[in-house]
Amino acid sequence: MILSAVIVDDSKIDPSRLGQLLARFENVRPLCFSASEEALAWCGANPADLVIVDCVMPAPDGVEFIRRFRRLPGCADLPVVMVTADGLKEARHEALQAGATDFLTTPVDQSEFLARLRNMIELRRGQKLLADRAALLAQEVAAATATIAQRERETIIRLSKAAEYRDPETGAHILRMAHCSRLIAAGMGLPAERQQLIFEAAPMHDIGKVGTPDYILLKPGRLTDAEFAVMKRHAVIGHEILAGSNSPILQEAAVIALSHHEKLDGSGYPQGLSGEAIPLAGRIVALADVFDALTSDRPYKKAWDDARAVDFIRAQAGSHFDPAIVAVFLDRLEEILAVRRRFGHEEMAD
């Protein structure tokens, strides 16, 4: 660890002498300046570790130098030693208020200089070691957090696929509708973090179907009213499975599971919510889910062509779907259709 020690003194003798004394310390690089403005400019562009500044100099003098130095980025806590005459008590008080760490009295005694500077050097080395350790710990925490997040995403995808295996929908459905949901969220100007959260939570929208009997889930024809009532329970079951977690992804997934079958006019289920009472993520996923379902084969229907499905989405703006979300869907339609072409039976990708 090399430390840069800045010496600021307009004398032609003292800076050189002090630099020679500093050179006795291992891994300390002395830098001498006769003009305080030049020293400040250097400190503003380079990392300094220790400063020794004379009190009496042409403007800016030592006290003003310390004030300006402390305002430089990263210089608020660096060791600063002021060299003053023995009688300049008022100047010392001003220097302390400006941010001086310690003092030396002229003429500088060699033994005192070495002892005081040894303390300052050790102080700075300790500061840098702590900073390096903090940075290392931050990196380790970030890496561990990323690993946990990746495992969480993998678990969510596998749980989502477990529900899809019991459903005539395919695993590719959750992939396509998740990407479509993120495209819509991006088009609505949501922050990148929220876009990613919706993308990762959307695949869990129908996890509650694990609680739906096969004779209903796999029925090729239209459901009876009683059967549809059982089917509608999957939204509540999904919410019950996902709610109460500390995971932001699962929290968002719980909201989506409960709300993605709601309709803007209040005719949806399970709560009959309307308008903005329906969570935004639920409104986004509702459109993405329906569009992909319409354009996919199911036991009870053949896939619609893209034009017919788009016309349906457009016609349902204001009743089933949020018109603002429909507008974004239409604006990003080419990207959404590209998602359908790109993802058929691929694994979940970021």
Secondary structure in CASP SS format (residue, H / E / C, confidence):
PFRMAT SS
TARGET T0000
AUTHOR 0000-0000-0000
METHOD secondary structure of the structure
MODEL  1
M C 1.00
I C 1.00
L E 1.00
S E 1.00
A E 1.00
V E 1.00
I E 1.00
V E 1.00
D C 1.00
D C 1.00
S C 1.00
K C 1.00
I C 1.00
D H 1.00
P H 1.00
S H 1.00
R H 1.00
L H 1.00
G H 1.00
Q H 1.00
L H 1.00
L H 1.00
A C 1.00
R C 1.00
F C 1.00
E C 1.00
N C 1.00
V E 1.00
R E 1.00
P E 1.00
L E 1.00
C E 1.00
F E 1.00
S C 1.00
A C 1.00
S H 1.00
E H 1.00
E H 1.00
A H 1.00
L H 1.00
A H 1.00
W H 1.00
C H 1.00
G H 1.00
A H 1.00
N C 1.00
P C 1.00
A C 1.00
D C 1.00
L E 1.00
V E 1.00
I E 1.00
V E 1.00
D E 1.00
C C 1.00
V C 1.00
M C 1.00
P C 1.00
A C 1.00
P C 1.00
D C 1.00
G H 1.00
V H 1.00
E H 1.00
F H 1.00
I H 1.00
R H 1.00
R H 1.00
F H 1.00
R H 1.00
R H 1.00
L C 1.00
P C 1.00
G C 1.00
C C 1.00
A C 1.00
D C 1.00
L C 1.00
P C 1.00
V E 1.00
V E 1.00
M E 1.00
V E 1.00
T E 1.00
A E 1.00
D C 1.00
G C 1.00
L C 1.00
K H 1.00
E H 1.00
A H 1.00
R H 1.00
H H 1.00
E H 1.00
A H 1.00
L H 1.00
Q H 1.00
A H 1.00
G C 1.00
A C 1.00
T C 1.00
D E 1.00
F E 1.00
L E 1.00
T E 1.00
T E 1.00
P C 1.00
V C 1.00
D C 1.00
Q H 1.00
S H 1.00
E H 1.00
F H 1.00
L H 1.00
A H 1.00
R H 1.00
L H 1.00
R H 1.00
N H 1.00
M H 1.00
I H 1.00
E H 1.00
L H 1.00
R H 1.00
R H 1.00
G H 1.00
Q H 1.00
K H 1.00
L H 1.00
L H 1.00
A H 1.00
D H 1.00
R H 1.00
A H 1.00
A H 1.00
L H 1.00
L H 1.00
A H 1.00
Q H 1.00
E H 1.00
V H 1.00
A H 1.00
A H 1.00
A H 1.00
T H 1.00
A H 1.00
T H 1.00
I H 1.00
A H 1.00
Q H 1.00
R H 1.00
E H 1.00
R H 1.00
E H 1.00
T H 1.00
I H 1.00
I H 1.00
R H 1.00
L H 1.00
S H 1.00
K H 1.00
A H 1.00
A H 1.00
E H 1.00
Y H 1.00
R C 1.00
D C 1.00
P C 1.00
E C 1.00
T C 1.00
G H 1.00
A H 1.00
H H 1.00
I H 1.00
L H 1.00
R H 1.00
M H 1.00
A H 1.00
H H 1.00
C H 1.00
S H 1.00
R H 1.00
L H 1.00
I H 1.00
A H 1.00
A H 1.00
G H 1.00
M C 1.00
G C 1.00
L C 1.00
P C 1.00
A H 1.00
E H 1.00
R H 1.00
Q H 1.00
Q H 1.00
L H 1.00
I H 1.00
F H 1.00
E H 1.00
A H 1.00
A H 1.00
P H 1.00
M H 1.00
H C 1.00
D C 1.00
I H 1.00
G H 1.00
K H 1.00
V H 1.00
G H 1.00
T C 1.00
P C 1.00
D H 1.00
Y H 1.00
I H 1.00
L H 1.00
L C 1.00
K C 1.00
P C 1.00
G C 1.00
R C 1.00
L C 1.00
T C 1.00
D H 1.00
A H 1.00
E H 1.00
F H 1.00
A H 1.00
V H 1.00
M H 1.00
K H 1.00
R H 1.00
H H 1.00
A H 1.00
V H 1.00
I H 1.00
G H 1.00
H H 1.00
E H 1.00
I H 1.00
L H 1.00
A C 1.00
G C 1.00
S C 1.00
N C 1.00
S C 1.00
P H 1.00
I H 1.00
L H 1.00
Q H 1.00
E H 1.00
A H 1.00
A H 1.00
V H 1.00
I H 1.00
A H 1.00
L H 1.00
S H 1.00
H C 1.00
H C 1.00
E C 1.00
K C 1.00
L C 1.00
D C 1.00
G C 1.00
S C 1.00
G C 1.00
Y C 1.00
P C 1.00
Q C 1.00
G C 1.00
L C 1.00
S C 1.00
G H 1.00
E H 1.00
A H 1.00
I C 1.00
P C 1.00
L H 1.00
A H 1.00
G H 1.00
R H 1.00
I H 1.00
V H 1.00
A H 1.00
L H 1.00
A H 1.00
D H 1.00
V H 1.00
F H 1.00
D H 1.00
A H 1.00
L H 1.00
T C 1.00
S C 1.00
D C 1.00
R E 1.00
P C 1.00
Y C 1.00
K E 1.00
K C 1.00
A C 1.00
W C 1.00
D C 1.00
D H 1.00
A H 1.00
R H 1.00
A H 1.00
V H 1.00
D H 1.00
F H 1.00
I H 1.00
R H 1.00
A H 1.00
Q C 1.00
A E 1.00
G C 1.00
S C 1.00
H C 1.00
F E 1.00
D C 1.00
P H 1.00
A H 1.00
I H 1.00
V H 1.00
A H 1.00
V H 1.00
F H 1.00
L H 1.00
D H 1.00
R C 1.00
L H 1.00
E H 1.00
E H 1.00
I H 1.00
L H 1.00
A H 1.00
V H 1.00
R H 1.00
R H 1.00
R H 1.00
F C 1.00
G C 1.00
H C 1.00
E C 1.00
E C 1.00
M C 1.00
A C 1.00
D C 1.00
END
